[in-house]
Amino acid sequence: MCEMFGVSSVERIEVNDLLREFFSHSQKHGNGWGMAVFRGDHASLEKEPVQAACSSYLKERLRNPILVRSMVAHIRLATVGATEYINCHPFVRRDNYGRGWTLAHNGTIFSYPAHEAYRDQQEGQTDSERILYYIVDRVNERQVELGRGLTDAERFALLDELVADMSRGNKLNLLIWDGELLYAHTNYGRSLYCSQRGDTLLLATTPLDGGAWEEHPFTALCAYRDGRREFEGASHGNEYSRAEG
C-alpha cells in the first residue's frame, strides 16, 4: 500500500519533523514521493519518481522550514502504472469554474467501469488519476445543471455520493483538497489515522511522532476546514477486506 499525510490548520505550522518521519517510510514505498502545499486552491506541487529517502532534492527541501495551513503528501508503492513522474501523487485538476482539485490515493480500484473513459485522457496510467478526472467531471456536470459553482455543502454532498459508490469492492483511501475543504476517506481497516492538536488536524496512514492518534471515521467521508470537521457523511458500509483483493 501507499501512504498519505495531510494537514488542516487554522494557522501555519512547521511540518518538517513530521515530513521527515513520514518520508522515512519510503523504504517500503519506494516508487515515488510527492507533496502539495496549498494557498487557497493553488497547489504548490513537488514530486519525483524516486524513493523519498534517496532524494537529494527532498533532503535539501527539508533543510528549510516548511510552513503550511493545509497540505497533502504521498509516498508510492506502485500497483498500477510505471514508476514515472506522471504517475506520482498528488494529482491536480481544475473544474469549469476554475476551482483547483488535488487528490492523493492509497488503494486500488479493481473495477469501476465509469473510470475507463479516462484512460485516453489522463497523463499517466494510474487508477488514482482517473478517480480525480471522474470526480471533476461529475462536479462540472452538476455546475452546468445549476448554472453556477457549487457551495461547500453541495460539493461535500456530491463527493459523499461518489465516494460511497466508488468504494464498493475497491480499496479507497483518499485525501482531496478543493481549495477550501480537505476531504478524507478510508474503507480499509487501520489505514488512516487522525490527531487533533488544538486548531490543527493531522491525518496519516501510520501514526507519526509518538503523539495521540485515533482511527479516522470508517466508511464515511469527512471534510475539514481550518483544522475542524465541517461535514461528515453517513457510513456507506462498503468495507474493503484483504480477501477481496
ChimeraX attribute file (.defattr): number of C-alpha atoms within 10 A of each C-alpha:
attribute: neighborCount
match mode: 1-to-1
recipient: residues
	/A:1	17
	/A:2	26
	/A:3	26
	/A:4	29
	/A:5	26
	/A:6	25
	/A:7	25
	/A:8	29
	/A:9	22
	/A:10	16
	/A:11	13
	/A:12	14
	/A:13	16
	/A:14	13
	/A:15	16
	/A:16	16
	/A:17	14
	/A:18	14
	/A:19	16
	/A:20	15
	/A:21	13
	/A:22	23
	/A:23	25
	/A:24	16
	/A:25	17
	/A:26	23
	/A:27	14
	/A:28	14
	/A:29	22
	/A:30	21
	/A:31	24
	/A:32	26
	/A:33	30
	/A:34	25
	/A:35	25
	/A:36	26
	/A:37	21
	/A:38	20
	/A:39	14
	/A:40	15
	/A:41	18
	/A:42	16
	/A:43	22
	/A:44	11
	/A:45	18
	/A:46	16
	/A:47	22
	/A:48	22
	/A:49	21
	/A:50	21
	/A:51	21
	/A:52	28
	/A:53	18
	/A:54	14
	/A:55	15
	/A:56	9
	/A:57	12
	/A:58	18
	/A:59	13
	/A:60	9
	/A:61	12
	/A:62	14
	/A:63	9
	/A:64	10
	/A:65	12
	/A:66	15
	/A:67	14
	/A:68	19
	/A:69	22
	/A:70	30
	/A:71	26
	/A:72	27
	/A:73	26
	/A:74	31
	/A:75	36
	/A:76	28
	/A:77	22
	/A:78	17
	/A:79	14
	/A:80	14
	/A:81	14
	/A:82	15
	/A:83	18
	/A:84	14
	/A:85	16
	/A:86	19
	/A:87	25
	/A:88	30
	/A:89	32
	/A:90	28
	/A:91	24
	/A:92	20
	/A:93	16
	/A:94	17
	/A:95	19
	/A:96	15
	/A:97	13
	/A:98	10
	/A:99	16
	/A:100	19
	/A:101	22
	/A:102	26
	/A:103	24
	/A:104	33
	/A:105	28
	/A:106	24
	/A:107	23
	/A:108	20
	/A:109	20
	/A:110	13
	/A:111	14
	/A:112	15
	/A:113	8
	/A:114	11
	/A:115	19
	/A:116	13
	/A:117	12
	/A:118	17
	/A:119	15
	/A:120	9
	/A:121	11
	/A:122	15
	/A:123	12
	/A:124	19
	/A:125	18
	/A:126	21
	/A:127	24
	/A:128	26
	/A:129	27
	/A:130	23
	/A:131	24
	/A:132	25
	/A:133	23
	/A:134	17
	/A:135	19
	/A:136	20
	/A:137	14
	/A:138	16
	/A:139	21
	/A:140	19
	/A:141	14
	/A:142	17
	/A:143	17
	/A:144	13
	/A:145	9
	/A:146	10
	/A:147	9
	/A:148	12
	/A:149	18
	/A:150	16
	/A:151	9
	/A:152	14
	/A:153	12
	/A:154	13
	/A:155	16
	/A:156	22
	/A:157	15
	/A:158	15
	/A:159	21
	/A:160	23
	/A:161	13
	/A:162	15
	/A:163	21
	/A:164	21
	/A:165	14
	/A:166	19
	/A:167	25
	/A:168	19
	/A:169	19
	/A:170	22
	/A:171	25
	/A:172	26
	/A:173	25
	/A:174	21
	/A:175	28
	/A:176	24
	/A:177	27
	/A:178	23
	/A:179	17
	/A:180	19
	/A:181	24
	/A:182	26
	/A:183	25
	/A:184	23
	/A:185	24
	/A:186	31
	/A:187	30
	/A:188	21
	/A:189	14
	/A:190	13
	/A:191	21
	/A:192	27
	/A:193	20
	/A:194	23
	/A:195	19
	/A:196	17
	/A:197	13
	/A:198	10
	/A:199	13
	/A:200	20
	/A:201	22
	/A:202	21
	/A:203	24
	/A:204	24
	/A:205	23
	/A:206	17
	/A:207	21
	/A:208	20
	/A:209	10
	/A:210	6
	/A:211	10
	/A:212	12
	/A:213	19
	/A:214	14
	/A:215	18
	/A:216	23
	/A:217	18
	/A:218	21
	/A:219	24
	/A:220	20
	/A:221	28
	/A:222	24
	/A:223	25
	/A:224	20
	/A:225	20
	/A:226	19
	/A:227	23
	/A:228	17
	/A:229	15
	/A:230	16
	/A:231	17
	/A:232	17
	/A:233	17
	/A:234	12
	/A:235	15
	/A:236	18
	/A:237	13
	/A:238	21
	/A:239	19
	/A:240	20
	/A:241	13
	/A:242	9
	/A:243	5
	/A:244	9
	/A:245	11
